[in-house]
Structure formats: C-alpha cells, structure tokens
C-alpha cells in the first residue's frame, strides 16, 4: 500500500508527537473525520481525494494501528456499528481534542508553507543561482 503519493511509506509516517514530524496520515484522518463519522475502509477511499492510496491488507493494518494510537491520544473515539447487514464496523469520530490538534497541525503547515516560500524566494534572488544551472 502506498500511504503517501508515489512514495514508499517511511519511518514515522502517521506517528510522532511534534506536528509535522510525519503525521500526514493523522492529519488526513482528522480532516476527513471533520466531515462526519466514518469507518476505516471509507477513510481509505476518501484519502483518494488527496491522492493517497491504500493497497493491501498489511497496510490496512497500519491504518488501524494509527487509528488506535489516535484514539489513545484522545483525538478520536470509536464504537461498533452493528446495524444493517454484514459484519460489524468500528466507526470513528473526531473529538474536541482531535479538532484542537488538527488546528495546531494546520497552523504548523501554514508556517512551514511560508518558510518554504521565503526560502525559494531567497534562492531565486541569489546571484549564484545562475552558476548552478
């Protein structure tokens, strides 16, 4: 399964305690749960909106491990949905702490976006830039 578009899942993706330290999956999950409660399979399909693809059972296990860790952190709650036909499904919902964490994470991403923009602008103005190309 490819958790990040066209990249191999590396150490730390979806984990970590510092915003931006490989929490892409956590961010996507929280963002998707803002739309409403969902179960794991629907989350993986919805991540297609961000060009994140899930392929294979082993990688689904990774997703469920991350969901459990996020629940342990208090960012999600879950319950079994046994209504309807088919197997019971665990439904995940974002908590107030999850919303707060997502706000902090988005602020971090905005800051990082500005820092990258400033870096690229400084590079573009660099007199030695022409020597490198």
C-alpha positions as CSV (number, residue, x, y, z in Angstrom):
1,X,0.0,0.0,0.0
2,X,1.2,3.4,-0.8
3,X,0.3,5.8,2.1
4,X,1.9,8.8,0.5
5,X,1.5,9.6,-3.2
6,X,4.3,7.8,-5.2
7,X,6.5,7.4,-2.1
8,X,7.3,4.5,-0.1
9,X,6.0,4.7,3.5
10,X,9.0,5.6,5.6
11,X,9.6,5.5,9.3
12,X,7.5,7.9,11.2
13,X,4.6,8.4,8.7
14,X,1.5,8.8,10.8
15,X,3.4,8.8,14.0
16,X,5.3,11.3,16.2
17,X,4.4,13.8,18.8
18,X,5.5,17.0,17.1
19,X,3.3,18.5,14.4
20,X,4.9,17.9,11.0
21,X,7.1,15.1,12.1
22,X,5.5,12.6,9.8
23,X,1.9,12.9,10.9
24,X,0.5,13.1,7.4
25,X,-1.9,10.2,7.9
26,X,-3.1,11.5,11.2
27,X,-3.8,14.9,9.6
28,X,-5.7,13.4,6.7
29,X,-7.7,11.2,9.1
30,X,-8.7,14.1,11.4
31,X,-9.5,16.3,8.4
32,X,-11.8,13.5,6.9
33,X,-13.5,13.0,10.2
34,X,-14.4,16.7,10.3
35,X,-16.9,15.7,7.5
36,X,-18.5,13.2,9.9
37,X,-18.0,9.8,11.5
38,X,-16.5,7.1,9.3
39,X,-15.0,3.6,9.4
40,X,-11.5,2.6,8.2
41,X,-12.4,1.4,4.8
42,X,-14.3,4.6,4.0
43,X,-11.4,6.7,5.3
44,X,-9.0,4.9,2.9
45,X,-11.4,5.6,-0.1
46,X,-11.8,9.2,0.9
47,X,-8.0,9.7,1.1
48,X,-8.1,9.2,-2.6
49,X,-9.2,12.9,-2.7
50,X,-5.7,13.7,-1.6
51,X,-4.0,11.2,-3.9
52,X,-3.2,8.9,-1.0
53,X,-3.8,5.2,-2.0
54,X,-4.1,2.1,0.2
55,X,-3.3,-1.2,-1.4
56,X,-3.1,-4.4,0.5
57,X,-4.2,-6.0,3.8
58,X,-0.9,-5.3,5.6
59,X,-1.1,-1.6,5.0
60,X,-4.7,-1.6,6.3
61,X,-3.3,-3.0,9.5
62,X,-1.1,0.0,9.7
63,X,-4.1,2.3,9.3
64,X,-6.0,0.6,12.1
65,X,-2.9,0.8,14.3
66,X,-2.7,4.5,13.7
67,X,-6.4,4.9,14.4
68,X,-5.9,3.1,17.8
69,X,-3.0,5.3,18.7
70,X,-5.0,8.4,17.8
71,X,-7.8,7.1,20.0
72,X,-5.3,6.5,22.8
73,X,-4.2,10.2,22.4
74,X,-7.9,11.3,22.8
75,X,-8.2,12.6,19.3
76,X,-10.8,10.0,18.2
77,X,-13.5,7.9,19.8
78,X,-14.9,4.8,18.2
79,X,-17.8,2.4,18.6
80,X,-19.0,-0.7,16.9
81,X,-21.8,-0.3,14.4
82,X,-23.8,-3.5,14.2
83,X,-26.8,-2.0,12.4
84,X,-27.6,-3.4,8.9
85,X,-26.3,-6.4,7.0
86,X,-22.8,-7.5,7.0
87,X,-20.1,-7.6,9.6
88,X,-19.9,-5.0,12.4
89,X,-17.7,-2.0,11.7
90,X,-15.9,0.3,14.0
91,X,-17.0,3.9,13.4
92,X,-14.5,6.7,14.3
93,X,-15.4,10.2,15.3
94,X,-13.2,13.2,15.9
95,X,-13.1,14.6,19.5
96,X,-12.6,18.2,20.6
97,X,-9.0,17.3,21.4
98,X,-8.7,16.0,17.9
99,X,-10.0,19.3,16.5
100,X,-7.5,21.2,18.7
101,X,-4.7,19.0,17.5
102,X,-5.7,19.5,13.8
103,X,-5.8,23.3,14.3
104,X,-2.3,23.2,15.7
105,X,-1.1,21.0,12.9
106,X,-2.7,23.2,10.2
107,X,-1.0,26.3,11.8
108,X,2.3,24.4,11.7
109,X,1.7,23.6,8.0
110,X,0.9,27.2,7.2
111,X,4.1,28.3,9.0
112,X,6.1,25.7,7.1
113,X,4.5,26.8,3.8
114,X,5.6,30.4,4.5
115,X,9.1,29.3,5.4
116,X,9.4,27.3,2.2
117,X,8.1,30.2,0.1
118,X,10.7,32.6,1.8
119,X,13.4,30.1,1.1
120,X,12.5,29.7,-2.6
121,X,12.3,33.4,-3.0
122,X,15.7,33.9,-1.4
123,X,17.1,31.2,-3.7
124,X,15.5,32.8,-6.8
125,X,17.2,36.2,-5.8
126,X,20.6,34.6,-5.2
127,X,23.3,35.9,-7.6
128,X,25.0,32.5,-7.7
129,X,21.8,30.7,-8.8
130,X,22.8,31.1,-12.4
131,X,26.1,29.5,-11.8
132,X,24.5,26.3,-10.5
133,X,22.3,25.7,-13.5
